Amino acid sequence: KLWQESLSLFSSVTSPGRASYGVVTSVCEKSGQWRAALMLLQGLSESSTCPDSSNYNSVISACEKCDRWGIALDLLARMPRVRAWPCEIGIAAAMSACSKRG
């Protein structure tokens, strides 16, 4: 599985930056691996580099694909507190997650 291989390669990187996190998070998003994407976002948040809107959008999109609307909304609400401003992509993904809720 591509997402597992990506995580494995990522774990061998000594000091990954925001872009590295972003690429692997995007792979997880496209594979529907919302838990792995969320863990990556948490790891980035705990590093010396703050996540940006792109990092959040990938995780919100992963949550949308897996019907995790509550987590998607929580992430969207958290973004301004870390100066990652919501944009159309994240907002649309969170709205889509909510619409699937039934």
N, C-alpha and C positions, 0 to 999 in steps of 0.2 A: 504494500500500500504506500502510495506516494507520501501521504501525510506522515506516516511513521518514519519513513526514510528521511524526510525533511527534518523531523524532530531529532532524529539520531544525529544527522549532520550538524544541526544547530547546537546540540549539546556539546559538540567538540570545539566550538568556537570559543576562544579565550575571553574576549571582551566584545560581545555583540552590541551593535548599535541599534537605533530605532529602525533603520532600513532592514536590517537582518530580521528583527522581530516582525516587521511588517510583511516580509516575504513569506515567512513560515506561517504567520497568522492567516495570510491570504490562502495558502495551501490548505490549512485546516478548515477555513470557511468554505472553500469550494468542495471539500470532502464531507461537509456536514459535521465536523468534529468541534462542536461548540465548547465542550469542556476543555479540550486541548487549547483552543483559541483563547478561552478565558484565563487559563493558567499562564499562557504566554503574556497576556496583558497584565496580569498580576506581577509576573516576573519583571516586566519592563517598568511597572510602577515602583517596584522595590529597588530598581537599579538607579544609577545616577542620572539616567535619561528619562524625561517625562514622556508618556505616550502622547501622540498627537491625534487629530481627528481621524486620520487614515487608519491608525491602529484601532481606535474605537469602532469605526465604521465596519471594519472586517469582522470584529467580534459580534457586533450587533447584527450583521448580516448572517453570521453563522447561527446565532440564536433564532433569527427569523426563519431560517430554513428548517430548524428543528423544533419549531413551535414553543420556544422559550420566551414568550412575550414579556413575562415579569422581569427576567434578567435583562432583556433588551431595553425595557423602559428604565430600569435602574441604571444601566450604563449610560443611557442618554441623559438622565438627570445628573449623573456624576460628572459629565464632561466639563461643564463650566467651572466646577470647583477646582479642576486641574488645568484650567486654561486651554482646554481642547474644545473648541467651539463647534457645536452641532452644525451640520450642513444638510443639504437635501438628501444625500445618500443615506446617512444614519437615520434621519427623521423618517424617510420613506420606508426603510427596512423595519424600524420600530412600529410604524403604522401597519405595515403588512403583517408583522407578527401578531399584532392585536386583532387584526381582521380575521385571522385564522383561528382565533380563540373560540369562535362559535358563538 
